[in-house]
């Protein structure tokens, strides 16, 4: 039951074979911490968490590294406009360092609320300037860089296979097709490795984050950060690199170019990318002005774990259309599952056939929708509750819905007997008598609801 993943680099599903047997080096592009994370961002991190949990299910030891971008990411992904961190500072009247700390804390809180496993290594861009400078110097020594009035650039024309991840036709790109015009750039696809700070005589443009370098005072380009940090912690070649599909044509393309040019080795074996969350047929993003946050969802009656369930209902490589109605439906489905788990008692020997079907589904390029379908098949099966619960909790180690934390509902024997009697009567279609028993159950301080999973009992508050 091998694990197969869709590799963006080859455009096909491939069986996972890692550099070291039983171990996986995993790098996931983390947030730029200048504003609240929106649920579109968070869908990407949920897909990456599903990947990590599936790797763990397959007994891999996962070394997971995630960066925090706290400098260098400009408002255009391709080196134009303001630094997003400096812009956030201007917006809120706080220092860049305060902005970074505040939104890093918020992001980590959102991760905890969504039950996303933390990486083994958090790495901040501002903590790794030395590594970034060293990588730029490697590229310079190979004659792959040039200097303009605003920074040090990577010359993409020096690489024969530039753009292989995105299948870019670099020769056919015209100036302005991907980036704003910069008359000093040799090629439209060239990108900044190091950007110079504004001259000292322009105090109104003074940056809060800048460092000395062999080329002048400035700050790193966004792309160099991920290459330097991923290779520091995972080696010059590692197994899996993830992110959203928006990273394919620029950010990840440039990571590959500079990393492989510096080392002369393949950078990453498998590239995985998650599709967008869309609202009214538009991707969700800060520039689109359609941001929804986890806090907003909670106020609308949708818990973070229900949003996780909502995301699991669509394959990570398909666009997911968000609507409040669909999210509320996911909330109801999860609540039904939680309510049923609460009445299932202690787990025992599980249902091997369902566990095998579930593993096969998730090992087929993380097919979570099929996995959820198997969960509901299991819940509707004739297996005893103790066996169902054992398998369900095992499956939830991958789904991450927090079912092990659902408190067990203790029912008095009299209530259990009435619930069982009512089910027998309902099967005989004596609904009037079943309603009488429902009233007796309520008098004892409990309610019983009839669901597709059978009767669900709750304690009256």
Secondary structure per residue as TSV (DSSP state, phi and psi in degrees):
chain	resnum	aa	ss	phi	psi
A	1	X	-	360.0	68.8
A	2	X	-	-71.2	153.7
A	3	X	-	-88.7	122.8
A	4	X	E	-115.1	137.2
A	5	X	E	-131.1	146.3
A	6	X	E	-80.5	119.9
A	7	X	E	-98.3	113.2
A	8	X	T	-57.0	-32.4
A	9	X	T	-64.1	-37.6
A	10	X	T	-105.3	-8.5
A	11	X	T	59.9	38.1
A	12	X	E	-156.1	161.7
A	13	X	E	-76.5	135.6
A	14	X	E	-133.8	146.0
A	15	X	E	-70.3	132.6
A	16	X	-	-71.8	122.8
A	17	X	-	-129.2	120.6
A	18	X	-	-94.9	162.0
A	19	X	S	-62.6	-37.9
A	20	X	B	-119.2	125.4
A	21	X	T	-54.2	131.1
A	22	X	T	80.1	0.6
A	23	X	E	-128.0	147.0
A	24	X	E	-131.4	128.2
A	25	X	E	-95.0	118.5
A	26	X	E	-125.1	125.0
A	27	X	E	-119.0	127.6
A	28	X	E	-121.2	128.1
A	29	X	-	-64.9	120.9
A	30	X	-	-88.4	-171.1
A	31	X	-	-80.5	154.5
A	32	X	B	-91.2	114.9
A	33	X	-	-92.3	68.0
A	34	X	S	-120.3	-3.9
A	35	X	S	-162.4	167.5
A	36	X	-	-61.5	141.7
A	37	X	-	-65.9	140.1
A	38	X	-	-104.0	167.4
A	39	X	H	-69.0	-17.5
A	40	X	H	-69.1	-45.1
A	41	X	H	-55.2	-47.5
A	42	X	H	-67.1	-25.6
A	43	X	H	-60.2	-39.9
A	44	X	H	-61.7	-44.2
A	45	X	H	-69.0	-29.4
A	46	X	H	-69.0	-39.8
A	47	X	H	-63.9	-40.9
A	48	X	H	-67.3	-34.4
A	49	X	H	-68.0	-38.7
A	50	X	H	-60.7	-44.6
A	51	X	H	-56.4	-48.6
A	52	X	H	-61.5	-42.1
A	53	X	H	-67.1	-34.8
A	54	X	H	-68.3	-38.7
A	55	X	H	-60.7	-42.6
A	56	X	H	-65.7	-38.4
A	57	X	H	-59.0	-33.3
A	58	X	T	-88.9	15.6
A	59	X	T	68.3	24.2
A	60	X	-	-81.0	145.3
A	61	X	E	-89.3	117.2
A	62	X	E	-104.0	121.8
A	63	X	E	-100.9	99.9
A	64	X	E	-103.4	124.2
A	65	X	E	-118.6	131.6
A	66	X	E	-131.6	134.9
A	67	X	E	-91.5	158.5
A	68	X	E	-116.2	115.1
A	69	X	B	-85.6	107.4
A	70	X	-	-118.7	14.8
A	71	X	S	-165.7	152.3
A	72	X	-	91.2	-13.8
A	73	X	-	-87.8	109.1
A	74	X	B	-82.8	165.7
A	75	X	S	-62.7	-25.0
A	76	X	S	-100.4	137.2
A	77	X	T	-62.6	-15.8
A	78	X	T	-111.2	47.1
A	79	X	S	75.0	16.0
A	80	X	-	-113.5	154.2
A	81	X	S	87.7	-168.8
A	82	X	-	-81.2	158.7
A	83	X	B	-68.8	127.8
A	84	X	H	-59.6	-34.4
A	85	X	H	-68.2	-44.3
A	86	X	H	-63.9	-36.9
A	87	X	H	-65.7	-40.7
A	88	X	H	-62.6	-37.4
A	89	X	H	-63.0	-44.8
A	90	X	H	-63.9	-39.5
A	91	X	H	-63.4	-39.9
A	92	X	H	-106.9	-3.0
A	93	X	T	67.1	29.9
A	94	X	S	-121.2	164.6
A	95	X	-	-70.5	158.2
A	96	X	H	-58.0	-39.2
A	97	X	H	-65.5	-38.2
A	98	X	H	-67.2	-41.2
A	99	X	H	-59.4	-47.0
A	100	X	H	-61.2	-45.8
A	101	X	H	-64.2	-43.6
A	102	X	H	-63.3	-47.8
A	103	X	H	-80.9	-21.9
A	104	X	H	-66.3	-44.5
A	105	X	H	-60.9	-42.5
A	106	X	H	-63.2	-42.8
A	107	X	H	-61.9	-44.9
A	108	X	H	-65.7	-34.0
A	109	X	H	-66.0	-43.1
A	110	X	H	-60.8	-41.1
A	111	X	H	-59.2	-44.0
A	112	X	H	-64.2	-41.5
A	113	X	H	-64.7	-31.3
A	114	X	T	-88.2	2.4
A	115	X	T	60.4	38.7
A	116	X	-	-88.1	127.6
A	117	X	-	-65.5	136.3
A	118	X	-	-71.5	149.0
A	119	X	-	-69.2	162.3
A	120	X	S	-68.5	-34.0
A	121	X	E	-131.8	123.9
A	122	X	E	-96.3	131.2
A	123	X	E	-133.1	122.5
A	124	X	E	-90.2	139.5
A	125	X	G	-57.9	-40.1
A	126	X	G	-70.3	-14.9
A	127	X	G	-89.0	-2.7
A	128	X	-	-131.0	35.8
A	129	X	H	-65.1	-39.6
A	130	X	H	-57.6	-45.9
A	131	X	H	-65.0	-36.3
A	132	X	H	-69.1	-41.2
A	133	X	H	-62.5	-40.5
A	134	X	H	-64.0	-39.1
A	135	X	H	-67.8	-40.0
A	136	X	H	-63.1	-39.4
A	137	X	H	-64.8	-36.6
A	138	X	H	-58.9	-45.6
A	139	X	H	-66.5	-38.7
A	140	X	H	-62.5	-42.1
A	141	X	H	-63.5	-23.8
A	142	X	T	-93.0	5.4
A	143	X	T	73.9	27.7
A	144	X	-	-103.8	5.8
A	145	X	E	-124.2	162.8
A	146	X	E	-149.9	160.5
A	147	X	E	-106.2	137.0
A	148	X	E	-121.6	-177.1
A	149	X	T	-68.5	-19.3
A	150	X	T	-113.2	1.5
A	151	X	E	165.3	-173.6
A	152	X	E	-102.3	127.0
A	153	X	E	-116.4	152.4
A	154	X	E	-90.6	130.2
A	155	X	-	-89.6	98.1
A	156	X	G	-69.3	-20.0
A	157	X	G	-66.8	-16.1
A	158	X	G	-77.5	-10.0
A	159	X	-	-107.5	131.4
A	160	X	T	-72.4	-32.1
A	161	X	T	-110.8	26.8
A	162	X	T	-59.6	135.0
A	163	X	T	87.5	12.5
A	164	X	T	-65.4	-29.6
A	165	X	T	-66.0	-45.0
A	166	X	T	-92.0	0.3
A	167	X	T	57.1	42.5
A	168	X	-	-76.2	142.1
A	169	X	-	-96.6	85.5
A	170	X	G	-60.1	-37.3
A	171	X	G	-67.2	-30.4
A	172	X	G	-86.5	-7.0
A	173	X	-	-72.3	134.5
A	174	X	-	-101.7	152.8
A	175	X	T	-56.6	129.6
A	176	X	T	96.2	-12.8
A	177	X	S	-70.6	-32.3
A	178	X	S	-121.4	-28.4
A	179	X	S	-136.6	162.2
A	180	X	-	-68.8	154.6
A	181	X	-	-64.1	134.6
A	182	X	-	-136.3	104.5
A	183	X	T	-61.6	-18.8
A	184	X	T	-87.5	-12.3
A	185	X	-	-74.4	137.7
A	186	X	S	-76.0	-32.8
A	187	X	S	-138.3	147.8
A	188	X	T	-57.5	-30.4
A	189	X	T	-89.6	-4.3
A	190	X	-	-61.3	147.5
A	191	X	E	-137.7	156.3
A	192	X	E	-79.0	131.4
A	193	X	E	-94.9	-35.4
A	194	X	E	-145.2	130.1
A	195	X	E	-108.5	138.1
A	196	X	E	-81.3	143.8
A	197	X	-	-69.5	155.4
A	198	X	-	-58.9	151.6
A	199	X	-	-56.0	152.1
A	200	X	T	-59.3	-24.3
A	201	X	T	-78.9	4.4
A	202	X	-	-119.4	72.1
A	203	X	G	-60.9	-27.6
A	204	X	G	-68.1	-17.5
A	205	X	G	-105.4	11.0
A	206	X	-	-57.2	128.9
A	207	X	-	-87.3	149.5
A	208	X	S	-88.3	-26.4
A	209	X	S	-114.8	111.3
A	210	X	-	-156.6	155.4
A	211	X	B	-140.0	155.7
A	212	X	-	-72.9	148.3
A	213	X	-	-148.5	168.3
A	214	X	T	-61.9	-14.8
A	215	X	T	-109.1	-6.9
A	216	X	-	131.7	165.6
A	217	X	S	-67.3	134.3
A	218	X	E	-178.4	-150.1
A	219	X	E	-150.8	158.7
A	220	X	E	-75.6	154.7
A	221	X	-	-71.9	157.2
A	222	X	H	-62.3	-42.0
A	223	X	H	-68.1	-37.5
A	224	X	H	-63.6	-27.8
A	225	X	H	-60.4	-50.9
A	226	X	H	-66.1	-38.1
A	227	X	H	-62.4	-47.9
A	228	X	H	-63.6	-43.7
A	229	X	H	-76.1	-40.9
A	230	X	H	-63.1	-42.7
A	231	X	H	-71.1	-29.3
A	232	X	H	-62.4	-44.1
A	233	X	H	-95.2	-20.5
A	234	X	H	-120.6	-8.2
A	235	X	-	98.9	168.2
A	236	X	S	-68.0	-25.4
A	237	X	S	-128.7	130.6
A	238	X	E	-139.8	-179.8
A	239	X	E	-81.7	-57.2
A	240	X	E	-133.9	135.9
A	241	X	E	-128.6	132.6
A	242	X	E	-125.4	164.3
A	243	X	E	173.8	-173.7
A	244	X	E	-81.1	161.6
A	245	X	G	-64.8	-20.9
A	246	X	G	-67.5	-15.9
A	247	X	G	-81.9	-12.7
A	248	X	I	-63.0	-54.0
A	249	X	I	-74.7	-22.4
A	250	X	I	-121.0	-68.2
A	251	X	I	-62.4	-53.6
A	252	X	I	-72.9	-33.7
A	253	X	H	-58.5	-43.5
A	254	X	H	-74.4	-32.7
A	255	X	H	-58.9	-47.2
A	256	X	H	-61.3	-46.0
A	257	X	H	-58.6	-52.7
A	258	X	H	-72.4	-34.6
A	259	X	H	-69.5	-48.3
A	260	X	H	-71.6	-31.4
A	261	X	H	-67.2	-36.7
A	262	X	H	-72.7	-42.2
A	263	X	H	-97.9	-22.9
A	264	X	S	73.8	14.2
A	265	X	S	-123.4	157.5
A	266	X	-	-59.5	138.9
A	267	X	-	-82.7	-55.6
A	268	X	E	-138.2	140.7
A	269	X	E	-79.2	-44.0
A	270	X	E	-126.9	127.7
A	271	X	E	-111.7	123.7
A	272	X	E	-119.1	136.3
A	273	X	E	-133.6	135.9
A	274	X	E	-94.8	142.6
A	275	X	-	-75.4	170.7
A	276	X	-	-76.4	153.0
A	277	X	E	-88.0	130.6
A	278	X	E	-119.2	147.3
A	279	X	E	-128.5	121.1
A	280	X	T	52.9	45.7
A	281	X	T	66.7	13.2
A	282	X	E	-117.4	143.9
A	283	X	E	-62.8	148.4
A	284	X	-	-84.3	129.9
A	285	X	-	-168.1	162.6
A	286	X	T	-63.4	-38.4
A	287	X	T	-70.7	-24.2
A	288	X	T	-81.5	-15.1
A	289	X	T	71.4	23.7
A	290	X	-	-122.7	44.7
A	291	X	-	-76.7	133.5
A	292	X	-	-125.6	133.8
A	293	X	-	-107.9	168.9
A	294	X	H	-63.4	-36.9
A	295	X	H	-61.8	-41.6
A	296	X	H	-62.0	-43.5
A	297	X	H	-58.0	-44.6
A	298	X	H	-60.4	-41.5
A	299	X	H	-65.7	-24.6
A	300	X	T	-88.4	5.5
A	301	X	T	89.0	16.4
A	302	X	-	-113.5	115.7
A	303	X	-	-74.0	158.0
A	304	X	H	-55.4	-39.9
A	305	X	H	-69.5	-28.5
A	306	X	H	-69.0	-35.1
A	307	X	H	-66.3	-37.9
A	308	X	H	-59.2	-46.3
A	309	X	H	-59.2	-44.2
A	310	X	H	-56.5	-43.7
A	311	X	H	-68.2	-35.3
A	312	X	H	-66.4	-19.6
A	313	X	T	-73.7	-13.5
A	314	X	S	-125.3	137.0
A	315	X	-	-60.1	143.1
A	316	X	T	-62.5	-22.0
A	317	X	T	-93.7	10.8
A	318	X	S	-114.8	142.7
A	319	X	-	-59.6	143.9
A	320	X	E	-116.6	117.1
A	321	X	E	-86.3	122.3
A	322	X	-	-91.5	131.7
A	323	X	-	-141.9	150.8
A	324	X	H	-62.6	-38.1
A	325	X	H	-61.4	-44.3
A	326	X	H	-67.7	-38.5
A	327	X	H	-66.6	-38.2
A	328	X	H	-67.2	-33.3
A	329	X	H	-65.0	-40.4
A	330	X	H	-64.3	-39.1
A	331	X	H	-58.8	-44.4
A	332	X	H	-64.9	-42.5
A	333	X	H	-62.6	-44.9
A	334	X	H	-64.2	-41.0
A	335	X	H	-61.6	-41.4
A	336	X	H	-60.0	-42.2
A	337	X	H	-64.3	-45.1
A	338	X	H	-62.9	-43.6
A	339	X	H	-62.0	-39.5
A	340	X	H	-68.3	-42.8
A	341	X	H	-58.5	-37.0
A	342	X	H	-61.3	-24.7
A	343	X	T	-104.0	8.3
A	344	X	S	-90.3	-2.6
A	345	X	-	71.8	-156.1
A	346	X	S	-83.8	141.4
A	347	X	-	-73.7	155.5
A	348	X	-	-135.9	-145.5
A	349	X	S	-66.2	131.9
A	350	X	-	-80.8	-175.6
A	351	X	-	-102.9	95.2
A	352	X	H	-58.8	-37.9
A	353	X	H	-63.4	-38.6
A	354	X	H	-73.7	-36.7
A	355	X	H	-63.7	-38.8
A	356	X	H	-68.1	-41.4
A	357	X	H	-63.5	-40.0
A	358	X	H	-64.3	-45.8
A	359	X	H	-63.4	-40.3
A	360	X	H	-61.7	-39.9
A	361	X	H	-65.2	-47.5
A	362	X	H	-70.9	-28.9
A	363	X	T	-76.4	-8.2
A	364	X	B	-94.8	76.6
A	365	X	T	53.9	45.0
A	366	X	-	58.3	51.3
A	367	X	-	-79.3	76.8
A	368	X	H	-64.8	-39.4
A	369	X	H	-57.3	-41.1
A	370	X	H	-67.3	-37.9
A	371	X	H	-60.4	-43.0
A	372	X	H	-63.8	-38.9
A	373	X	H	-60.9	-38.4
A	374	X	H	-68.7	-35.6
A	375	X	H	-57.9	-46.5
A	376	X	H	-69.7	-34.1
A	377	X	H	-60.1	-45.1
A	378	X	H	-59.6	-46.3
A	379	X	H	-64.4	-28.2
A	380	X	H	-91.7	-2.3
A	381	X	S	-74.9	174.2
A	382	X	S	-90.0	3.9
A	383	X	S	-62.9	151.4
A	384	X	-	-65.0	154.3
A	385	X	H	-56.9	-36.3
A	386	X	H	-63.9	-38.1
A	387	X	H	-71.8	-42.8
A	388	X	H	-57.3	-44.5
A	389	X	H	-64.8	-40.2
A	390	X	H	-59.4	-47.2
A	391	X	H	-69.3	-39.3
A	392	X	H	-61.3	-43.2
A	393	X	H	-66.5	-33.7
A	394	X	H	-67.3	-43.1
A	395	X	H	-63.5	-35.6
A	396	X	H	-73.3	-12.8
A	397	X	H	-63.5	-24.1
A	398	X	H	-94.2	-43.9
A	399	X	H	-72.3	-31.6
A	400	X	-	71.7	33.1
A	401	X	-	-90.4	5.0
A	402	X	-	70.7	26.6
A	403	X	G	-68.2	-25.3
A	404	X	G	-67.4	-18.3
A	405	X	G	-92.3	0.1
A	406	X	S	-72.4	122.3
A	407	X	-	-67.6	141.3
A	408	X	-	-73.3	133.4
A	409	X	-	-87.3	119.8
A	410	X	-	-93.7	118.7
A	411	X	-	-107.1	139.2
A	412	X	-	-61.5	149.0
A	413	X	H	-53.0	-34.9
A	414	X	H	-63.3	-39.8
A	415	X	H	-69.2	-43.0
A	416	X	H	-57.9	-42.7
A	417	X	H	-64.5	-40.6
A	418	X	H	-66.3	-39.4
A	419	X	H	-62.5	-44.4
A	420	X	H	-64.9	-41.5
A	421	X	H	-63.5	-41.7
A	422	X	H	-63.1	-37.4
A	423	X	H	-63.9	-40.9
A	424	X	H	-62.8	-41.9
A	425	X	H	-67.0	-40.0
A	426	X	H	-64.5	-36.6
A	427	X	H	-64.0	-29.0
A	428	X	T	-85.6	1.2
A	429	X	T	64.7	29.3
A	430	X	-	-94.9	77.1
A	431	X	H	-73.1	-27.2
A	432	X	H	-65.4	-44.3
A	433	X	H	-67.5	-35.9
A	434	X	H	-62.4	-38.3
A	435	X	H	-66.1	-35.6
A	436	X	H	-62.8	-41.4
A	437	X	H	-67.5	-37.0
A	438	X	H	-57.2	-40.1
A	439	X	H	-65.9	-41.0
A	440	X	H	-63.7	-39.7
A	441	X	H	-62.9	-40.6
A	442	X	H	-64.9	-37.3
A	443	X	H	-63.3	-23.9
A	444	X	T	-90.4	4.4
A	445	X	T	95.4	19.6
A	446	X	E	-134.8	157.4
A	447	X	E	-118.1	156.0
A	448	X	E	-131.1	127.4
A	449	X	E	-114.7	140.9
A	450	X	E	-93.1	117.9
A	451	X	E	-125.3	174.1
A	452	X	T	-64.3	-15.7
A	453	X	T	-94.7	6.4
A	454	X	E	99.0	-169.3
A	455	X	E	-69.9	135.1
A	456	X	E	-117.4	121.8
A	457	X	E	-102.9	136.9
A	458	X	E	-131.1	151.8
A	459	X	E	-85.8	133.2
A	460	X	-	-70.9	138.7
A	461	X	-	-84.8	360.0
